[in-house]
């Protein structure tokens, strides 16, 4: 009854009344409101008892993005406005550019407003008496994101007022179900590693997107619907009893900043090779980033926690949600990586990665040069991951397409699952413009080759050429049962996170970490890829990418020297290939072998010898080919 009376009060402020409105229309409107609208009540706030210390409540992350806002009376219809929610204050402007220039059209303290929502139409109304905002999200996922963010900021603002008045706050927490046998509440809950989450954490961490503080409008769309400039780090959703990876103690910056490659004649290089496979075209070192394609394969395991969580999720449909989130997470590394390309490995080059904090180890090798094929294999107590990737690059005048072939494989020994999926096309648009941007598009199908219980279909939405930019970076997915019925739906933006709204409580399944624009757009994980630690060097084979001199020079900022050394290394590769050709021989990969998969396709899998040879007798005691 209380909610209904609140609804009548809201309605009295929301309806445009006149002397001619019929009493029956008013009754009908009230009935409609009560059926479709819901008042959002605040979570209970209690103050501390005497002698107790308050719990410091973190400020919820900044949330911003485009929403539709209803025009002020007497105008009708909706117009798009850019909203910014920070520390409990909601402001809006015509565009993100106006926000950056301080041009604000209106602001509202949301702690002073009554908040009502309409789930059917994705509507949010904020009524502060003298100020009334009618807002609408473009889809269901963004609607839930804004609702949960608004709740978090309302609570923060009200608790701030209580703290000013009382001088202390009672620690607040949700009674989250941590029972591992619960197939929903416990297994898809995002928990902070600081301990039991506070109310603000629990609400805000439904969806905390990546840090947008350093993004420029030329690199990313400003109409993606939602971005998050949160300065607080919250953990990826994990299994109920898992522990967040601790700091590895490895480097957090590179020896040198990104070099300026504006002088490189990229236009001449590309136009001379229109329609050709650019993998066969030698590029100047200034266009490269100081990691190569073998290390890029390892970067796809940056969010291996998702596989650990899947390995501890009994329900096969929930398990597939985490596998899908992992498949999407591998694309997030490209967010700020469109100015430089990875170094092409030479034939026989290898890369090893041991991540003790994440519990896996990986070995990768360049197994073929024409066509270029990179193979990798990673293993942990919870999963095995392997793939061989062949990339075709095509330049079409203004855009550059990277077309991967080959399948990604993951097994979970605990359940006997073997998941397999394809990859989508990556395209760099406006190659010669300062408005260069990157997108992924296509369909991904995830199958469990060991069971037909469920499959997953993921769509990376392609931007419409003449349409709105609101769907850039958008991804949508469904988990289907054996009959084809939808069990779970999820979606979001591949550079900001994935949100699943078919659970009893909508959850953020995954979100990326921050990127470092000064260092090629590398994440902290990517920053470690090429680090050569003294204690590691004696165990590496001479073919390891960390020992490649031109890549090391590039990382140190010695671009001209790297270019000369790169030419020498490529010439050595050509000489080795000629020698083998004279003998009538072909290159034989050292740690991988070619075989056939279940569909009869050629695949490269590990021989299983690398780690044994590394331990005994050690690569220093073996004969090694000189690659550089």
C-alpha positions as CSV (number, residue, x, y, z in Angstrom):
1,X,0.0,0.0,0.0
2,X,2.9,2.3,0.8
3,X,4.4,1.8,-2.6
4,X,1.1,2.3,-4.3
5,X,0.6,5.6,-2.5
6,X,4.1,6.6,-3.5
7,X,3.2,5.8,-7.0
8,X,0.1,8.0,-6.9
9,X,2.4,10.8,-5.5
10,X,4.9,10.3,-8.3
11,X,2.1,10.2,-10.9
12,X,0.8,13.5,-9.7
13,X,4.2,15.1,-10.4
14,X,4.7,13.2,-13.7
15,X,1.4,13.5,-15.6
16,X,0.8,16.7,-17.6
17,X,-2.5,17.6,-16.1
18,X,-5.2,20.0,-17.4
19,X,-8.7,20.9,-16.5
20,X,-10.0,18.6,-19.2
21,X,-8.5,15.3,-18.0
22,X,-11.3,12.9,-17.3
23,X,-11.4,11.2,-13.9
24,X,-11.5,7.8,-15.6
25,X,-8.3,8.6,-17.5
26,X,-6.7,9.5,-14.2
27,X,-7.8,6.2,-12.7
28,X,-6.6,4.3,-15.7
29,X,-3.3,6.0,-15.6
30,X,-2.9,5.2,-11.9
31,X,-3.7,1.6,-12.5
32,X,-1.2,1.4,-15.4
33,X,1.5,3.0,-13.3
34,X,0.9,0.5,-10.4
35,X,1.2,-2.4,-12.9
36,X,4.4,-1.3,-14.7
37,X,6.3,1.0,-12.4
38,X,8.2,0.3,-9.3
39,X,9.5,2.6,-6.6
40,X,13.1,1.8,-5.7
41,X,13.4,1.7,-2.0
42,X,16.8,2.4,-0.4
43,X,18.7,-0.4,1.4
44,X,18.4,-0.1,5.1
45,X,21.0,2.3,6.6
46,X,21.9,1.9,10.3
47,X,24.2,4.0,12.3
48,X,26.9,2.6,14.6
49,X,26.3,2.1,18.3
50,X,28.5,3.9,20.8
51,X,32.1,2.9,20.8
52,X,32.1,1.3,17.3
53,X,34.4,2.5,14.5
54,X,32.8,3.3,11.2
55,X,33.6,1.4,8.1
56,X,35.1,3.6,5.4
57,X,32.6,3.4,2.5
58,X,34.4,3.7,-0.9
59,X,33.1,6.2,-3.4
60,X,31.2,4.4,-6.2
61,X,32.9,4.6,-9.6
62,X,32.1,7.4,-12.0
63,X,29.5,6.3,-14.5
64,X,28.8,8.1,-17.8
65,X,27.2,7.5,-21.1
66,X,24.3,8.4,-23.4
67,X,20.7,8.0,-22.4
68,X,17.4,9.3,-23.8
69,X,15.8,12.1,-21.9
70,X,12.2,13.2,-22.4
71,X,11.9,16.8,-23.5
72,X,10.5,19.4,-21.1
73,X,6.8,20.3,-21.3
74,X,5.2,21.4,-23.6
75,X,7.6,19.7,-26.0
76,X,7.1,16.0,-26.8
77,X,9.4,13.2,-27.6
78,X,12.9,12.2,-26.5
79,X,16.4,13.5,-27.2
80,X,19.8,12.0,-26.5
81,X,21.8,13.5,-23.7
82,X,25.2,12.6,-22.2
83,X,24.8,11.8,-18.4
84,X,27.6,11.8,-15.8
85,X,27.0,10.3,-12.4
86,X,29.7,11.2,-9.9
87,X,29.6,11.1,-6.0
88,X,25.8,11.1,-6.0
89,X,25.3,14.0,-8.4
90,X,23.8,13.4,-11.8
91,X,24.6,15.9,-14.5
92,X,23.8,16.0,-18.2
93,X,24.9,17.8,-21.3
94,X,24.2,17.5,-25.0
95,X,27.4,15.6,-25.7
96,X,30.5,14.2,-24.2
97,X,32.4,17.1,-25.8
98,X,30.2,19.6,-23.8
99,X,30.9,17.7,-20.6
100,X,34.7,18.0,-21.2
101,X,34.2,21.8,-21.7
102,X,32.1,22.2,-18.5
103,X,28.9,22.9,-20.3
104,X,26.2,21.3,-18.1
105,X,22.5,21.6,-18.9
106,X,21.3,20.4,-15.6
107,X,22.2,18.6,-12.4
108,X,20.4,16.6,-9.6
109,X,21.4,15.3,-6.2
110,X,19.9,11.9,-6.5
111,X,19.8,11.3,-2.8
112,X,17.0,13.9,-2.7
113,X,15.0,12.3,-5.4
114,X,12.4,9.6,-5.5
115,X,13.5,6.9,-8.0
116,X,11.0,4.8,-10.0
117,X,11.7,2.4,-12.8
118,X,9.8,0.6,-15.6
119,X,11.5,-2.6,-16.5
120,X,9.3,-3.2,-19.5
121,X,10.3,0.1,-21.3
122,X,13.7,0.5,-19.7
123,X,12.6,3.8,-18.1
124,X,14.1,5.5,-15.0
125,X,12.4,8.5,-13.4
126,X,14.0,10.8,-10.8
127,X,11.7,13.2,-9.0
128,X,13.2,15.7,-6.6
129,X,10.0,17.9,-6.5
130,X,11.2,20.9,-8.4
131,X,13.4,18.8,-10.8
132,X,12.1,15.8,-12.7
133,X,14.2,13.6,-15.0
134,X,12.5,11.1,-17.4
135,X,15.3,8.8,-18.8
136,X,15.3,5.8,-21.0
137,X,18.1,3.2,-21.7
138,X,18.6,1.8,-25.2
139,X,18.5,-1.8,-24.0
140,X,17.8,-4.0,-21.0
141,X,21.5,-4.4,-20.0
142,X,22.2,-0.7,-19.9
143,X,19.0,-0.2,-18.0
144,X,20.1,-2.5,-15.2
145,X,23.6,-1.0,-15.2
146,X,22.2,2.5,-14.6
147,X,19.7,1.3,-12.0
148,X,22.3,-0.4,-10.0
149,X,24.8,2.5,-10.3
150,X,22.1,5.0,-9.3
151,X,21.3,2.9,-6.2
152,X,24.9,2.8,-5.2
153,X,25.4,6.5,-5.6
154,X,22.1,7.3,-3.7
155,X,23.2,5.1,-0.8
156,X,26.7,6.6,-0.8
157,X,25.3,10.2,-0.8
158,X,22.8,9.4,2.0
159,X,25.4,7.6,4.1
160,X,27.7,10.6,3.6
161,X,25.0,12.8,5.1
162,X,24.6,10.4,8.0
163,X,28.3,10.5,8.6
164,X,28.4,14.3,8.7
165,X,25.5,14.3,11.2
166,X,26.5,11.4,13.4
167,X,30.3,11.3,13.0
168,X,30.3,7.5,12.4
169,X,28.7,4.8,10.4
170,X,27.7,1.2,11.1
171,X,29.6,-1.2,8.8
172,X,27.1,-2.5,6.2
173,X,27.2,-5.7,4.3
174,X,25.0,-7.9,2.2
175,X,24.3,-11.5,3.4
176,X,25.6,-12.9,0.1
177,X,25.1,-16.6,-0.3
178,X,28.6,-18.1,-0.3
179,X,27.4,-21.8,-0.4
180,X,29.3,-23.5,-3.3
181,X,26.3,-25.8,-3.9
182,X,24.0,-22.9,-4.9
183,X,24.0,-23.0,-8.6
184,X,23.2,-19.3,-9.1
185,X,23.7,-17.0,-6.1
186,X,27.1,-18.2,-5.1
187,X,28.7,-19.0,-8.5
188,X,27.9,-15.8,-10.4
189,X,28.6,-13.4,-7.5
190,X,31.3,-10.8,-7.9
191,X,33.1,-10.4,-4.6
192,X,35.8,-8.1,-3.6
193,X,39.1,-9.5,-2.2
194,X,38.9,-7.1,0.7
195,X,36.4,-9.3,2.6
196,X,32.6,-9.2,2.9
197,X,31.4,-6.6,0.4
198,X,29.7,-3.5,1.6
199,X,26.3,-2.4,0.3
200,X,28.0,0.1,-2.0
201,X,30.5,-2.5,-3.3
202,X,27.7,-5.1,-3.8
203,X,25.5,-2.7,-5.8
204,X,28.3,-0.9,-7.7
205,X,30.2,-4.1,-8.6
206,X,27.3,-5.4,-10.7
207,X,29.0,-3.7,-13.5
208,X,32.2,-1.7,-13.1
209,X,33.6,-1.0,-16.6
210,X,37.2,-0.2,-17.5
211,X,38.9,3.1,-16.6
212,X,37.9,5.7,-19.2
213,X,39.8,8.6,-17.7
214,X,42.4,8.7,-20.4
215,X,40.3,7.9,-23.4
216,X,40.1,10.4,-26.2
217,X,37.1,10.8,-28.3
218,X,39.2,10.1,-31.4
219,X,40.0,6.6,-30.2
220,X,36.6,5.4,-28.9
221,X,33.0,6.1,-29.7
222,X,31.3,8.5,-27.4
223,X,28.0,6.9,-27.9
224,X,28.6,3.4,-26.6
225,X,25.8,3.8,-24.1
226,X,27.9,3.5,-21.0
227,X,31.4,4.0,-19.9
228,X,32.9,3.9,-16.4
229,X,35.8,6.1,-15.1
230,X,36.0,4.3,-11.8
231,X,39.2,4.8,-10.0
232,X,38.7,1.8,-7.8
233,X,39.7,-1.7,-8.8
234,X,37.1,-4.4,-8.1
235,X,37.7,-8.0,-8.9
236,X,36.4,-10.2,-11.7
237,X,33.7,-12.6,-10.6
238,X,35.3,-15.7,-9.3
239,X,34.3,-19.0,-7.9
240,X,33.0,-18.8,-4.3
241,X,36.2,-20.0,-2.6
242,X,38.8,-18.7,-5.0
243,X,41.4,-16.1,-4.0
244,X,42.2,-13.0,-6.1
245,X,45.7,-13.2,-7.7
246,X,48.2,-11.3,-5.7
247,X,50.7,-8.8,-7.1
248,X,53.4,-10.7,-9.0
249,X,56.0,-8.1,-8.1
250,X,56.9,-7.7,-11.8
251,X,57.3,-4.4,-13.6
252,X,54.4,-1.9,-14.0
253,X,56.0,0.2,-16.7
254,X,58.3,-0.2,-19.8
255,X,61.8,1.2,-20.2
256,X,60.6,3.8,-22.8
257,X,57.4,5.4,-23.9
258,X,55.7,4.7,-27.2
259,X,57.7,6.0,-30.2
260,X,56.2,8.5,-32.6
261,X,55.5,6.7,-35.9
262,X,53.7,9.5,-37.7
263,X,56.7,9.9,-40.0
264,X,56.3,6.3,-41.3
265,X,55.0,6.2,-44.9
266,X,52.2,3.8,-44.0
267,X,50.0,4.9,-46.9
268,X,52.7,4.0,-49.5
269,X,53.3,0.6,-47.9
270,X,49.6,-0.3,-47.8
271,X,48.6,1.1,-51.1
272,X,51.4,-0.9,-52.8
273,X,49.9,-4.1,-51.3
274,X,46.1,-3.6,-51.6
275,X,44.4,-7.0,-51.6
276,X,47.6,-8.8,-50.5
277,X,48.2,-10.8,-47.4
278,X,50.1,-8.3,-45.3
279,X,51.7,-11.1,-43.2
280,X,54.2,-11.4,-46.1
281,X,55.0,-7.7,-46.1
282,X,57.9,-6.4,-44.0
283,X,56.9,-3.4,-41.9
284,X,59.2,-0.8,-40.2
285,X,60.0,-1.5,-36.6
286,X,58.3,1.8,-35.6
287,X,55.0,0.3,-36.5
288,X,55.5,-2.5,-34.0
289,X,54.7,-2.9,-30.3
290,X,57.4,-4.7,-28.2
291,X,55.4,-8.0,-28.0
292,X,54.9,-10.5,-30.7
293,X,52.1,-12.8,-31.9
294,X,53.2,-15.6,-29.6
295,X,52.9,-13.4,-26.6
296,X,49.6,-12.1,-27.9
297,X,48.3,-15.7,-27.6
298,X,49.4,-15.7,-24.0
299,X,47.5,-12.4,-23.4
300,X,44.3,-14.3,-24.1
301,X,44.8,-15.9,-20.7
302,X,44.8,-12.6,-18.9
303,X,41.4,-13.4,-17.4
304,X,42.1,-17.1,-16.8
305,X,40.2,-16.7,-13.5
306,X,37.1,-17.2,-15.6
307,X,38.2,-20.7,-16.5
308,X,39.0,-21.4,-12.9
309,X,35.5,-20.3,-12.0
310,X,34.0,-22.4,-14.7
311,X,36.0,-25.4,-13.4
312,X,34.2,-24.9,-10.0
313,X,30.7,-24.4,-11.4
314,X,28.6,-27.6,-11.4
315,X,25.7,-26.3,-13.5
316,X,26.6,-26.8,-17.2
317,X,24.6,-23.7,-18.3
318,X,26.3,-21.4,-15.8
319,X,29.6,-23.0,-16.7
320,X,29.0,-22.0,-20.3
321,X,28.4,-18.4,-19.3
322,X,31.9,-18.2,-17.9
323,X,33.4,-20.0,-20.9
324,X,31.7,-17.4,-23.1
325,X,32.9,-14.5,-21.0
326,X,36.5,-15.9,-21.3
327,X,36.1,-16.2,-25.1
328,X,35.0,-12.5,-25.2
329,X,37.7,-11.3,-22.8
330,X,40.5,-12.1,-25.2
331,X,39.4,-9.3,-27.5
332,X,39.6,-6.6,-24.8
333,X,43.4,-6.2,-25.3
334,X,42.7,-4.5,-28.6
335,X,41.0,-1.5,-27.0
336,X,43.9,0.9,-27.3
337,X,46.1,-1.2,-29.5
338,X,45.3,0.2,-33.0
339,X,48.4,2.4,-33.5
340,X,50.9,-0.4,-33.4
341,X,51.0,-4.0,-34.5
342,X,52.7,-7.0,-32.8
343,X,56.0,-8.2,-34.0
344,X,55.9,-11.2,-36.4
345,X,57.7,-14.2,-34.9
346,X,60.4,-15.9,-37.0
347,X,60.1,-19.6,-37.8
348,X,61.1,-21.6,-34.7
349,X,60.7,-18.7,-32.3
350,X,59.2,-19.7,-28.9
351,X,57.7,-18.1,-25.8
352,X,57.1,-19.5,-22.4
353,X,55.1,-18.0,-19.6
354,X,54.8,-19.2,-16.0
355,X,52.1,-17.5,-14.0
356,X,52.4,-18.9,-10.5
357,X,49.8,-16.4,-9.1
358,X,47.3,-17.5,-11.7
359,X,48.3,-21.2,-11.6
360,X,49.1,-21.8,-15.3
361,X,52.1,-22.2,-17.6
362,X,52.1,-21.7,-21.3
363,X,54.4,-22.5,-24.2
364,X,54.0,-21.2,-27.8
365,X,55.9,-21.6,-31.0
366,X,55.9,-20.3,-34.5
367,X,55.4,-23.6,-36.4
368,X,55.0,-22.3,-39.9
369,X,56.1,-19.3,-41.9
370,X,54.0,-19.4,-45.1
371,X,51.3,-19.3,-44.1
372,X,52.3,-17.9,-40.7
373,X,50.9,-20.2,-38.0
374,X,51.4,-19.7,-34.2
375,X,50.6,-22.5,-31.8
376,X,50.3,-22.5,-28.0
377,X,49.4,-24.8,-25.1
378,X,48.7,-23.8,-21.5
379,X,47.8,-26.0,-18.6
380,X,46.8,-25.6,-15.0
381,X,45.2,-27.8,-12.3
382,X,41.8,-26.6,-13.5
383,X,42.0,-26.4,-17.3
384,X,44.0,-26.9,-20.5
385,X,44.0,-24.3,-23.2
386,X,45.4,-24.6,-26.7
387,X,45.0,-23.2,-30.2
388,X,46.9,-22.7,-33.4
389,X,46.1,-19.4,-35.1
390,X,46.6,-18.4,-38.8
391,X,46.0,-14.8,-39.6
392,X,45.2,-13.3,-42.9
393,X,45.5,-9.5,-43.3
394,X,43.8,-7.7,-46.1
395,X,43.9,-4.0,-46.8
396,X,40.9,-2.5,-48.6
397,X,41.8,1.1,-49.1
398,X,40.6,2.7,-45.9
399,X,40.4,-0.3,-43.6
400,X,42.6,-3.3,-42.6
401,X,41.0,-6.6,-41.9
402,X,42.6,-9.3,-39.7
403,X,40.9,-12.6,-40.4
404,X,41.8,-15.5,-38.0
405,X,41.4,-19.1,-38.8
406,X,41.8,-22.1,-36.5
407,X,39.9,-23.0,-33.4
408,X,40.4,-22.3,-29.7
409,X,40.2,-25.3,-27.3
410,X,39.6,-25.5,-23.6
411,X,39.2,-28.6,-21.5
412,X,38.0,-28.8,-17.9
413,X,39.2,-32.2,-16.5
414,X,36.9,-32.1,-13.5
415,X,33.8,-32.4,-15.7
416,X,35.3,-34.0,-18.8
417,X,34.3,-31.0,-20.9
418,X,36.0,-30.0,-24.2
419,X,34.9,-26.6,-25.5
420,X,35.8,-25.4,-28.9
421,X,35.1,-22.1,-30.7
422,X,36.1,-19.9,-33.6
423,X,37.3,-16.3,-33.7
424,X,35.8,-13.2,-35.3
425,X,37.2,-10.7,-37.8
426,X,39.1,-7.7,-36.4
427,X,39.0,-4.6,-38.5
428,X,40.9,-1.3,-38.2
429,X,39.0,1.5,-39.7
430,X,40.3,4.9,-41.0
431,X,43.8,3.6,-41.2
432,X,45.2,6.9,-42.3
433,X,43.1,9.2,-40.1
434,X,43.4,10.5,-36.6
435,X,39.9,9.1,-36.1
436,X,41.2,5.5,-36.4
437,X,39.2,2.9,-34.5
438,X,39.1,-0.8,-34.2
439,X,36.1,-3.2,-34.0
440,X,35.4,-6.9,-34.0
441,X,32.5,-8.4,-35.8
442,X,31.1,-11.8,-36.6
443,X,29.6,-14.9,-35.0
444,X,31.2,-17.2,-32.4
445,X,29.8,-20.6,-31.7
446,X,31.0,-22.5,-28.6
447,X,30.4,-26.2,-28.6
448,X,31.1,-28.8,-25.9
449,X,32.5,-31.6,-27.9
450,X,32.0,-34.0,-24.9
451,X,28.4,-33.1,-24.3
452,X,25.4,-31.8,-26.2
453,X,23.7,-30.4,-23.1
454,X,24.2,-26.8,-24.2
455,X,25.8,-24.6,-26.8
456,X,26.5,-20.9,-26.9
457,X,26.2,-18.3,-29.7
458,X,27.9,-14.9,-29.4
459,X,27.4,-12.0,-31.9
460,X,30.0,-9.3,-32.1
461,X,27.8,-6.6,-33.6
462,X,29.2,-4.7,-36.7
463,X,28.7,-1.0,-36.7
464,X,26.3,0.3,-39.2
465,X,28.0,2.5,-41.8
466,X,25.3,5.1,-42.0
467,X,23.7,4.5,-38.7
468,X,24.2,5.4,-35.1
469,X,27.5,4.6,-33.4
470,X,25.7,3.4,-30.2
471,X,26.3,-0.3,-31.1
472,X,30.1,0.0,-31.5
473,X,31.9,-2.7,-29.5
474,X,28.6,-4.3,-28.7
475,X,28.4,-8.1,-28.0
476,X,25.4,-10.3,-27.4
477,X,25.1,-13.9,-26.5
478,X,22.8,-16.8,-25.6
479,X,23.3,-20.1,-23.9
480,X,21.0,-22.7,-25.5
481,X,19.9,-26.1,-24.3
482,X,19.9,-29.2,-26.5
483,X,16.4,-28.3,-27.9
484,X,17.5,-24.8,-28.8
485,X,15.7,-23.0,-26.0
486,X,17.5,-20.0,-24.5
487,X,18.6,-20.6,-20.9
488,X,20.8,-17.5,-20.4
489,X,21.3,-14.2,-22.2
490,X,24.2,-11.9,-21.7
491,X,25.7,-8.9,-23.4
492,X,27.7,-5.7,-23.0
493,X,30.7,-4.2,-24.7
494,X,33.8,-6.2,-25.3
495,X,36.0,-3.4,-24.1
496,X,34.0,-2.7,-20.9
497,X,32.5,-5.9,-19.6
498,X,29.8,-8.6,-19.9
499,X,26.5,-8.4,-18.0
500,X,24.1,-11.4,-17.5
501,X,20.5,-10.4,-16.8
502,X,18.8,-13.8,-16.8
503,X,20.0,-14.7,-13.3
504,X,17.8,-14.0,-10.3
505,X,20.1,-11.0,-9.6
506,X,21.7,-9.4,-12.7
507,X,25.5,-9.9,-12.5
508,X,28.6,-8.5,-14.0
509,X,30.3,-11.7,-15.2
510,X,33.5,-10.1,-16.4
511,X,35.2,-6.7,-16.7
512,X,38.7,-5.7,-18.0
513,X,41.5,-4.0,-16.1
514,X,42.9,-0.6,-16.8
515,X,45.1,0.1,-19.8
516,X,48.3,2.2,-19.9
517,X,48.1,4.6,-22.8
518,X,51.7,5.7,-22.4
519,X,52.9,2.1,-23.0
520,X,51.2,1.0,-26.2
521,X,47.8,0.5,-24.5
522,X,49.2,-2.5,-22.5
523,X,47.4,-3.8,-19.5
524,X,49.4,-4.7,-16.5
525,X,49.4,-8.3,-17.6
526,X,50.7,-7.4,-21.1
527,X,53.4,-5.2,-19.4
528,X,54.9,-8.4,-18.0
529,X,55.0,-10.4,-21.3
530,X,58.5,-9.3,-22.5
531,X,60.1,-8.7,-19.1
532,X,63.4,-10.6,-18.8
533,X,64.0,-11.4,-15.2
534,X,67.6,-12.4,-14.2
535,X,66.4,-15.5,-12.4
536,X,64.5,-16.7,-15.5
537,X,67.0,-16.2,-18.2
538,X,69.2,-19.3,-17.5
539,X,66.2,-21.5,-18.0
540,X,65.0,-20.1,-21.4
541,X,65.9,-21.6,-24.7
542,X,67.8,-19.2,-27.0
543,X,64.7,-19.1,-29.2
544,X,62.5,-17.4,-26.6
545,X,61.0,-14.0,-27.6
546,X,62.4,-12.3,-24.6
547,X,65.9,-12.8,-26.1
548,X,65.1,-11.4,-29.5
549,X,67.3,-8.3,-29.8
550,X,65.3,-6.2,-32.1
551,X,62.2,-6.5,-29.9
552,X,64.3,-5.7,-26.9
553,X,65.7,-2.6,-28.6
554,X,62.2,-1.4,-29.5
555,X,61.1,-1.8,-25.9
556,X,64.1,0.3,-24.9
557,X,63.1,3.0,-27.3
558,X,66.0,2.4,-29.8
559,X,63.8,2.3,-32.9
560,X,66.5,2.9,-35.6
561,X,68.7,0.2,-34.1
562,X,65.7,-2.1,-33.9
563,X,64.9,-1.6,-37.5
564,X,68.5,-2.5,-38.6
565,X,68.5,-5.6,-36.3
566,X,65.1,-6.6,-37.6
567,X,66.4,-6.7,-41.2
568,X,69.3,-8.9,-40.1
569,X,67.0,-11.4,-38.3
570,X,64.7,-11.6,-41.3
571,X,67.8,-12.1,-43.6
572,X,69.0,-15.0,-41.4
573,X,65.5,-16.6,-41.6
574,X,65.7,-16.4,-45.4
575,X,69.1,-18.0,-45.4
576,X,67.9,-20.9,-43.2
577,X,65.0,-21.5,-45.5
578,X,67.3,-21.6,-48.5
579,X,69.6,-24.1,-46.8
580,X,66.7,-26.4,-46.0
581,X,65.3,-26.1,-49.6
582,X,68.7,-27.1,-51.0
583,X,68.6,-30.2,-48.8
584,X,65.0,-31.0,-49.8
585,X,64.0,-30.7,-46.2
586,X,61.3,-28.7,-44.4
587,X,61.3,-27.1,-41.0
588,X,60.2,-29.4,-38.2
589,X,58.7,-27.6,-35.2
590,X,60.5,-28.4,-32.0
591,X,57.7,-28.6,-29.5
592,X,54.5,-29.0,-31.6
593,X,53.3,-31.5,-34.1
594,X,50.6,-31.5,-36.8
595,X,47.7,-33.8,-36.5
596,X,43.9,-33.9,-37.3
597,X,41.1,-32.9,-35.1
598,X,37.7,-34.5,-34.8
599,X,36.5,-32.7,-38.0
600,X,39.5,-33.7,-40.0
601,X,41.1,-30.3,-39.9
602,X,44.9,-29.8,-39.7
603,X,45.8,-28.7,-36.1
604,X,49.0,-28.2,-34.2
605,X,49.2,-29.7,-30.7
606,X,51.9,-29.9,-28.1
607,X,54.4,-32.8,-28.1
608,X,54.5,-32.5,-24.3
609,X,58.3,-32.3,-24.2
610,X,59.0,-28.6,-23.5
611,X,58.8,-28.6,-19.7
612,X,60.6,-32.0,-19.3
613,X,63.5,-30.7,-21.5
614,X,63.6,-27.4,-19.6
615,X,64.0,-29.3,-16.3
616,X,66.4,-32.0,-17.6
617,X,68.9,-31.6,-19.1
618,X,68.1,-27.9,-19.6
619,X,68.2,-26.0,-22.9
620,X,71.7,-24.8,-22.3
621,X,72.8,-28.4,-22.6
622,X,71.0,-29.0,-25.9
623,X,71.7,-28.1,-29.5
624,X,69.7,-25.0,-30.4
625,X,69.2,-23.3,-33.8
626,X,70.5,-19.7,-34.0
627,X,67.6,-17.5,-34.9
628,X,69.3,-14.1,-34.3
